[in-house]
Amino acid sequence: MIIDTHQHFWEYEPEKHAWLDDDMKRIRRDFLPEDLAPVFDKNGIDGCIAVQADQTEAENQFLLNLSEKNDFIKGIIGWVDFKNENITERLQYYSEIQKIKGFRHIVQGEPDHNFILGEKFVNGISALKNYDFVYEILVFPHQLGAVLEFVKKFPNQKFIIDHIAKPYIKDSFFEGWAVLMKEIAKCENVYCKISGMVTEADYKNWNYGQLQPYMDWVFEHFGAKRLMFGSDWPVCLVAAEYEQVRNIAATYVDKLSEAEQDHFWWKNASECYKI
């Protein structure tokens, strides 16, 4: 069994999806379940977690509507405004919707490197303790110092780092990312997705050897029981086909035991998202 823990759907709108720059023009179009289903069939994928790409609650409903018609969407990571005073009310509302498994904020896009430590945001995250939601952390390496302090504030909250924190693979920067990821991995409530690597490398000239040191590091420090597979489809398509992304992970974990591979491909996802 394989669960893809990170993919997106959207109906393309130039203003809403302005982050799709000229280098990403290949994916300036609609991407919906009918596009993904045959890809999953071809690659032996049994289900997925759909992750928000727009920071509105309307996005949550959009993904929920898709999930009602497509059983392979096993869960949704949505968005709520954790800085809003009504956060408890919103979390209570979503706690009654089975497909909503957690939330994230696009922290990587915040100009304040310490956004994640802001008083209002931290207070909002503290409300999660009353609900069985995960919180996904989307950041760049220069924000990892704040992430380390953040996850230590909530030792009982389940966190998942998206895209191994988007290391600067294209520029071969490693040490700063590695030091902080090692420290964050000491927090046993933090999981990590093996995803998004090809788009942090050179879109046209990446190779497996460039990615391997980053995978070596997270497998050494998080271990197979706190890592999971994600494709980042359709974003990955600017640099690689789905099959290539799957094969990067498959090539790496082939050396692991069968039990470790099961954890990576589906058991960790099943535990984290309760699917």
DABEL-V610931 format. One record per residue. N is the residue number from 1. RES is the residue in one letter. OMEGA is omega in whole degrees, 0 to 359 (999 if undefined). Layout:
N;RES;OMEGA, N;RES;OMEGA
This chain:
1;M;176, 2;I;173, 3;I;174, 4;D;188, 5;T;182, 6;H;172, 7;Q;186, 8;H;168, 9;F;172, 10;W;168, 11;E;194, 12;Y;173, 13;E;185, 14;P;182, 15;E;181, 16;K;184, 17;H;181, 18;A;179, 19;W;175, 20;L;185, 21;D;185, 22;D;178, 23;D;182, 24;M;186, 25;K;179, 26;R;184, 27;I;173, 28;R;177, 29;R;178, 30;D;171, 31;F;188, 32;L;183, 33;P;180, 34;E;174, 35;D;185, 36;L;185, 37;A;179, 38;P;176, 39;V;178, 40;F;179, 41;D;182, 42;K;187, 43;N;175, 44;G;180, 45;I;187, 46;D;181, 47;G;184, 48;C;169, 49;I;178, 50;A;186, 51;V;181, 52;Q;174, 53;A;180, 54;D;186, 55;Q;174, 56;T;175, 57;E;173, 58;A;176, 59;E;178, 60;N;182, 61;Q;176, 62;F;181, 63;L;177, 64;L;179, 65;N;178, 66;L;183, 67;S;180, 68;E;183, 69;K;186, 70;N;186, 71;D;182, 72;F;173, 73;I;188, 74;K;181, 75;G;184, 76;I;168, 77;I;185, 78;G;181, 79;W;167, 80;V;180, 81;D;182, 82;F;179, 83;K;183, 84;N;181, 85;E;181, 86;N;187, 87;I;180, 88;T;178, 89;E;181, 90;R;178, 91;L;177, 92;Q;179, 93;Y;184, 94;Y;178, 95;S;180, 96;E;180, 97;I;190, 98;Q;185, 99;K;178, 100;I;184, 101;K;181, 102;G;188, 103;F;169, 104;R;173, 105;H;181, 106;I;184, 107;V;180, 108;Q;182, 109;G;181, 110;E;180, 111;P;178, 112;D;181, 113;H;181, 114;N;181, 115;F;186, 116;I;178, 117;L;179, 118;G;186, 119;E;182, 120;K;180, 121;F;179, 122;V;178, 123;N;178, 124;G;179, 125;I;180, 126;S;179, 127;A;180, 128;L;184, 129;K;181, 130;N;184, 131;Y;184, 132;D;180, 133;F;168, 134;V;172, 135;Y;182, 136;E;186, 137;I;179, 138;L;185, 139;V;168, 140;F;182, 141;P;182, 142;H;177, 143;Q;187, 144;L;176, 145;G;177, 146;A;179, 147;V;180, 148;L;178, 149;E;183, 150;F;184, 151;V;178, 152;K;178, 153;K;187, 154;F;185, 155;P;181, 156;N;179, 157;Q;178, 158;K;178, 159;F;174, 160;I;177, 161;I;179, 162;D;168, 163;H;183, 164;I;178, 165;A;169, 166;K;179, 167;P;184, 168;Y;186, 169;I;182, 170;K;182, 171;D;180, 172;S;176, 173;F;186, 174;F;194, 175;E;182, 176;G;176, 177;W;186, 178;A;181, 179;V;183, 180;L;177, 181;M;177, 182;K;180, 183;E;179, 184;I;181, 185;A;177, 186;K;177, 187;C;190, 188;E;177, 189;N;182, 190;V;175, 191;Y;183, 192;C;178, 193;K;169, 194;I;185, 195;S;171, 196;G;186, 197;M;186, 198;V;180, 199;T;172, 200;E;174, 201;A;175, 202;D;185, 203;Y;189, 204;K;189, 205;N;180, 206;W;173, 207;N;185, 208;Y;182, 209;G;178, 210;Q;184, 211;L;188, 212;Q;181, 213;P;180, 214;Y;176, 215;M;177, 216;D;186, 217;W;183, 218;V;176, 219;F;178, 220;E;189, 221;H;175, 222;F;183, 223;G;185, 224;A;182, 225;K;177, 226;R;176, 227;L;180, 228;M;183, 229;F;171, 230;G;183, 231;S;190, 232;D;173, 233;W;2, 234;P;182, 235;V;181, 236;C;186, 237;L;176, 238;V;182, 239;A;186, 240;A;173, 241;E;182, 242;Y;182, 243;E;179, 244;Q;180, 245;V;177, 246;R;183, 247;N;174, 248;I;180, 249;A;182, 250;A;178, 251;T;182, 252;Y;187, 253;V;178, 254;D;181, 255;K;180, 256;L;176, 257;S;179, 258;E;180, 259;A;179, 260;E;178, 261;Q;177, 262;D;178, 263;H;183, 264;F;187, 265;W;184, 266;W;186, 267;K;179, 268;N;177, 269;A;180, 270;S;179, 271;E;185, 272;C;187, 273;Y;179, 274;K;180, 275;I;999
